[in-house]
């Protein structure tokens, strides 16, 4: 993958907790999917293409301000 700081890329971000779908616009249009884990705990997965790493940082900052602990951030692709 040819990743540069200023190029678009698709990311998969997993957080512990519940995030409503209405946050998609605030999170760069990422798709939001909530799943139930062991013992009833919830996990939210966000997937989407972001304009650059500054946009990724904006998404991560928003998740931080919502007190949602990060589980993983994965680069899915750059095409």
QUITA-V414411 format. One record per residue. RES is the residue in one small letter. PHI is phi in degrees with one decimal (999 if undefined). OMEGA is omega in radians with two decimals (999 if undefined). BURIAL is 1 if it has 16 or more other ideal C-beta (glycine too) atoms within 10 Angstrom, else 0. Layout:
BEGIN
RES:PHI:OMEGA:BURIAL
RES:PHI:OMEGA:BURIAL
END
This chain:
BEGIN
x:999:-3.13:0
x:-103.2:-3.08:0
x:-99.1:3.04:0
x:-121.5:-3.12:0
x:-57.9:-3.01:0
x:-103.7:-3.10:0
x:-101.7:3.10:0
x:-67.3:3.08:0
x:-156.7:3.10:1
x:-102.0:-3.09:0
x:-125.5:2.97:1
x:-120.4:-3.11:1
x:-120.9:3.10:1
x:-114.3:3.09:1
x:-130.4:3.05:1
x:-83.1:3.11:0
x:116.1:-3.04:0
x:-111.2:3.08:0
x:-132.9:-3.12:1
x:-70.0:3.14:0
x:-60.6:-3.12:0
x:-65.1:3.12:0
x:-79.3:-3.07:1
x:-53.9:-3.13:0
x:-61.5:3.14:0
x:-70.4:-3.09:0
x:-109.0:3.04:1
x:69.6:3.14:1
x:79.4:-3.12:0
x:-66.0:3.06:1
x:-75.3:-3.10:0
x:-116.2:3.12:1
x:-131.8:-3.13:0
x:-106.6:3.10:0
x:-130.5:3.08:0
x:-89.3:3.11:0
x:-108.6:3.12:0
x:-56.6:3.08:0
x:58.7:3.06:0
x:78.9:3.11:0
x:-68.8:3.13:0
x:-106.2:3.08:0
x:-135.0:3.13:1
x:-112.1:3.08:1
x:-115.5:3.08:1
x:-114.4:3.11:1
x:-133.6:3.09:0
x:175.2:3.13:1
x:-91.6:3.13:1
x:-115.1:-3.01:1
x:-62.4:-3.12:0
x:-170.6:-3.09:0
x:-73.0:3.03:1
x:-65.7:3.08:0
x:-65.4:3.07:1
x:-60.1:3.12:1
x:-61.5:3.09:0
x:-61.3:3.10:1
x:-64.0:-3.13:1
x:-63.0:3.09:1
x:-64.3:3.10:0
x:-63.6:3.11:0
x:-61.7:3.10:1
x:-62.9:-3.11:0
x:-66.8:3.08:0
x:-87.8:3.11:0
x:61.2:3.08:0
x:-103.0:-3.10:1
x:-63.9:3.10:0
x:-71.6:3.02:0
x:-103.5:3.10:0
x:-165.5:2.99:0
x:-131.0:-3.04:0
x:-126.7:3.00:0
x:-78.9:-3.10:0
x:-91.9:-3.14:0
x:-178.1:-3.14:0
x:-116.1:-3.13:0
x:-92.3:999:0
END
